[in-house]
Amino acid sequence: MPSILLRLSRFMTRHIDGVLLSAVFLLMFTGLLALLSASNGNYARVSGQMMNMMVALAVMWVFANIPPHYLMRLAVPLFATGCLLLIGVAVAGDVVNGARRWLDIGVTRIQPSELMKIAVPLMLAWYFNRNEASLRLRNYAIATVMLSVPVALILRQPDLGTALLISASGGYLIFLAGLPWRIIAALTAAGLASLPFAWSAMHDYQRQRVLTLLDPSADPLGSGYHTIQSTIAVGSGGLLGKGWMNGTQTHLDFIPERTTDFIFAVYAEEFGLLGNAVLLAMYLFLLGRAMVITANAPTLFARLLAGSITLTFFTYAFVNIGMVSGILPVVGVPLPLISYGGTSLVSICLGFGILMSIHTHKKLVQT
C-alpha cells in the first residue's frame, strides 16, 4: 500500500514545479483572507472561491502534464476557433449590461475573449518559432496583424480591459521575438501621434474613465466614486493597517466591487503599508521564478510563450494595483490570484501550468 501511494504521489507531482506552486498557494491563501473580510464573513462566497481554486489547480495540473510540442500543435486550431467564436459574438452574441461579450452555445454561455488570452500568445509563439531561421520585418508585421484581429473584435464588444491584456500579451511576445528598437521607437511615436484619433474613437464611458483619473473629484458621487473611495481606503491603512476584518471603509460599504476588482483596497486598509510590501514580495517571488523558467526554456517557442505568460501576469497585477491606487484608469482587471472569480483564476493557473510544462519537459525537447 505505501508503495502504491508513493508511486501515485510521484505521478501527481512529476511535472509540478514546487517553487512556483508554493508561490501560487501563498497568494491564494492571502486572497481567501482578503475575501472573507471583503464579503463580511460570507463563508458561502469563500467556499465558492475555494471551489474555483480547486478547478484552477486541476487545470494547471493538466496543462503541466502536456508537453510543449503538443501545445504547439494546438496553436493554429485554437486561434482559428477563438476568432470564429469572436465573430459569432459580434453577429449573434448576448448583450449583458450594454456589452455583447457572451455567446450562447445551447448548453451554456461562453466568453470567447477569455480563450484568446492563451490562444494569442500560443499562435504568435508558434509563428515565430516556425520562421526562426529567417525572421524579417514582414514577419513582425504579419504577427501584428494576427494580434490586431482578435483585439479589434474584442474592442467592438466593447471590452477594453480584456483587449488591453491581450494586446499586452501579444506585444510582449513580439518584443521578445527580437523586434528592432528602431521599429519600437517608430511605433511609440506613431502611437503618441494617434492619441487624438484614439480619443475620438473611444466610447463615452471610456473617455469618462480617463477624465476621472485626471480629476476624480469632478464627479465624486458618480464616475469618480470608485477611485476616491479606494484611495481613501488604501491611504487610511497607514503603516500597519487597521487589522484583519476591521477595515471601516470596507465594512461600512464604501468600497465598490470590493470582492473583485477593488479587493486590493480592502487588503491595503486592513494590512497597511507593511502588508502591501509583503504582497508585492510574494508577487515578485512568483515573477522571479517564472522568469527563471523563461530564461532556461529550451526552444524559441517555449521561451516566447513563457515570457509572454510571465509579463502578462505582471500586467494583471500592475494594472489592478495602479487602478485601485488612482494612478491608472478603472478598466475592470482583477487582482491575480486574490480577486473573487473563477474565469480569471482558471486562465492564470492555465498559464502557470504551461510554465511548469516548459520547465519539467525541457529535457524531452530537442534543443
Rosetta blueprint (number, residue, H / E / L):
1 M L
2 P H
3 S H
4 I H
5 L H
6 L H
7 R H
8 L H
9 S H
10 R H
11 F H
12 M H
13 T H
14 R L
15 H L
16 I L
17 D L
18 G H
19 V H
20 L H
21 L H
22 S H
23 A H
24 V H
25 F H
26 L H
27 L H
28 M H
29 F H
30 T H
31 G H
32 L H
33 L H
34 A H
35 L H
36 L H
37 S H
38 A H
39 S L
40 N L
41 G L
42 N L
43 Y H
44 A H
45 R H
46 V H
47 S H
48 G H
49 Q H
50 M H
51 M H
52 N H
53 M H
54 M H
55 V H
56 A H
57 L H
58 A H
59 V H
60 M H
61 W H
62 V H
63 F H
64 A H
65 N L
66 I L
67 P L
68 P H
69 H H
70 Y H
71 L H
72 M H
73 R H
74 L H
75 A H
76 V H
77 P H
78 L H
79 F H
80 A H
81 T H
82 G H
83 C H
84 L H
85 L H
86 L H
87 I H
88 G H
89 V H
90 A H
91 V H
92 A H
93 G L
94 D E
95 V E
96 V E
97 N L
98 G L
99 A E
100 R E
101 R E
102 W E
103 L E
104 D E
105 I L
106 G L
107 V L
108 T L
109 R E
110 I E
111 Q L
112 P H
113 S H
114 E H
115 L H
116 M H
117 K H
118 I H
119 A H
120 V H
121 P H
122 L H
123 M H
124 L H
125 A H
126 W H
127 Y H
128 F H
129 N H
130 R H
131 N L
132 E H
133 A H
134 S H
135 L L
136 R L
137 L H
138 R H
139 N H
140 Y H
141 A H
142 I H
143 A H
144 T H
145 V H
146 M H
147 L H
148 S H
149 V H
150 P H
151 V H
152 A H
153 L H
154 I H
155 L H
156 R L
157 Q L
158 P L
159 D L
160 L H
161 G H
162 T H
163 A H
164 L H
165 L H
166 I H
167 S H
168 A H
169 S H
170 G H
171 G H
172 Y H
173 L H
174 I H
175 F H
176 L H
177 A L
178 G L
179 L L
180 P L
181 W H
182 R H
183 I H
184 I H
185 A H
186 A H
187 L H
188 T H
189 A H
190 A H
191 G H
192 L H
193 A H
194 S L
195 L H
196 P H
197 F H
198 A H
199 W H
200 S H
201 A H
202 M L
203 H L
204 D H
205 Y H
206 Q H
207 R H
208 Q H
209 R H
210 V H
211 L H
212 T H
213 L H
214 L H
215 D L
216 P H
217 S H
218 A H
219 D L
220 P L
221 L L
222 G L
223 S L
224 G L
225 Y H
226 H H
227 T H
228 I H
229 Q H
230 S H
231 T H
232 I H
233 A H
234 V H
235 G H
236 S H
237 G L
238 G L
239 L L
240 L L
241 G L
242 K L
243 G L
244 W L
245 M L
246 N L
247 G L
248 T H
249 Q H
250 T H
251 H H
252 L L
253 D L
254 F L
255 I L
256 P L
257 E L
258 R L
259 T L
260 T L
261 D L
262 F L
263 I H
264 F H
265 A H
266 V H
267 Y H
268 A H
269 E H
270 E H
271 F H
272 G H
273 L H
274 L H
275 G H
276 N H
277 A H
278 V H
279 L H
280 L H
281 A H
282 M H
283 Y H
284 L H
285 F H
286 L H
287 L H
288 G H
289 R H
290 A H
291 M H
292 V H
293 I H
294 T H
295 A H
296 N L
297 A L
298 P L
299 T L
300 L H
301 F H
302 A H
303 R H
304 L H
305 L H
306 A H
307 G H
308 S H
309 I H
310 T H
311 L H
312 T H
313 F H
314 F H
315 T H
316 Y H
317 A H
318 F H
319 V H
320 N H
321 I H
322 G H
323 M H
324 V H
325 S H
326 G L
327 I L
328 L L
329 P L
330 V L
331 V L
332 G L
333 V L
334 P L
335 L L
336 P L
337 L L
338 I L
339 S L
340 Y L
341 G L
342 G L
343 T H
344 S H
345 L H
346 V H
347 S H
348 I H
349 C H
350 L H
351 G H
352 F H
353 G H
354 I H
355 L H
356 M H
357 S H
358 I H
359 H H
360 T H
361 H L
362 K H
363 K H
364 L H
365 V L
366 Q L
367 T L
